[in-house]
Amino acid sequence: MKPGPRPKLRRCAHCGRLFAVDPRLKKLHRFCSRPACAKASRRAAQKKWLKSNGGKAFFRGMENVQHVRNWRERTPQYWKRNRRHHGARPGAFRLTRRLKAVLKSVALQDTIDTRLALEIGIISRLSGAALQDTIAREMRATMLLGRAILRGQRIPGAH
């Protein structure tokens, strides 16, 4: 197999490092693909666009003013939204500051048996028991009840 042409190299206009020029872009390809250089490329493109005639006049004129007024009338709730939760789905779970502080203090090894601790805590709270034997008996009875519910069996004392 015959090797293809060598890629043309150019220095990045931002960081000065050599990069392979995309042959489809040729003279337009002035920045490398590093994140900081891509950001600089976008800034340069915006600056160039704003200097052009289209950029200078884009936001001016009664037509554009009317467009913004119409948009504001169509979306009056936009300005009243809580900016802290911008982008969050309605009804999405949000951590409170207090819960965030608690979660920061919980180490990974402490979360491994969290489910068991949660189950024991719930049984203890519901039954009012604090002794392990009583809690174990309650957990066993609760598990049997849960299995019966999942199997669709009739539960004595339930409506």
VEXLUM-522919 format. One record per residue (C-alpha): residue in one letter; x, y, z. Coordinates in pm, whole numbers, plus 50000, padded with zeros to 5 digits. Layout:
AXYZ/...
//
This chain:
M500005000050000/K501325034149899/P501445060050179/G499225090650132/P500385126550133/R501815139850456/P499475161750657/K500335198650644/L501485211950981/R500765246551116/R501355264951444/C498275271251656/A497325308051668/H496705304952042/C499315281552197/G501895280551916/R502145242451904/L502235223651575/F499065205951464/A497905187351152/V495715209350933/D492425194750817/P492745194750437/R489065204150399/L489585236450597/K492995246150456/K493625283150534/L490695285350778/H492215260051021/R494235282351256/F493735266751602/C494555232151739/S491985210351916/R493045217052276/P490145230152490/A491845263752565/C492615268652196/A489055259352094/K487815285652337/A490205311352189/S488995301451840/R485365307951938/R486295341552091/A488175351651775/A485275340551553/Q482775360351762/K485005391151759/K485345388351380/W481565384151337/L480775414151559/K483145435851351/S481425426251026/N478415445350893/G476075416550972/G477335415151329/K477065452551388/A473455454351273/F472225420651399/F470755433351727/R469685467751602/G466565480351435/M462845480151512/E462385445351364/N464735430351625/V463285451351906/Q459805439051814/H461065403151800/V462375405752158/R459135422152278/N457065394252125/W459285367952285/R458965384452627/E455165384652593/R455125347752497/T457415337352787/P456565358753091/Q457595331453337/Y461195331553209/W462245360253435/K460515345453741/R462315312053726/N464765303854002/R468165307053835/R469855283854087/H467905254253953/H467985264653588/G467785234153368/A466435211353643/R463355191153551/P460145200453734/G459795177454031/A463425166554013/F465095158054342/R467315185854477/L469745182454764/T469395207355045/R472485223855193/R472045204155513/L471825170855329/K474845179855114/A476845186755431/V475815153155578/L476675134555256/K480125150755243/S480925136755587/V479845101255494/A482775080155376/L482395054155099/Q482955024855334/D480125038055552/T477695037055259/I478285000155182/D475894987955450/T473545017755424/R470574997355308/L470764973855607/A471155003355845/L468165020155680/E466024988855712/I466974984456078/G466245021156145/I462825019455980/I461844987656168/S463065002456496/R461145034656441/L457915016956338/S458014990956613/G459475013056884/A462034985756962/A465754991457014/L466904956157101/Q468534935856822/D466494904456891/T463204923356872/I464284941656557/A465414908556396/R462014892856474/E460204923356329/M462414922656018/R461674885755961/A457934891755995/T458134922055765/M460084902255500/L457494874255509/L454714899855474/G456504916055179/R457004882655003/A453324874255052/I452354907854900/L454654902254600/R453184867454540/G449654881354554/Q448714860154857/R445934870255087/I447254886055404/P445354879655730/G444244911955899/A444624932855580/H441664948955407/
//
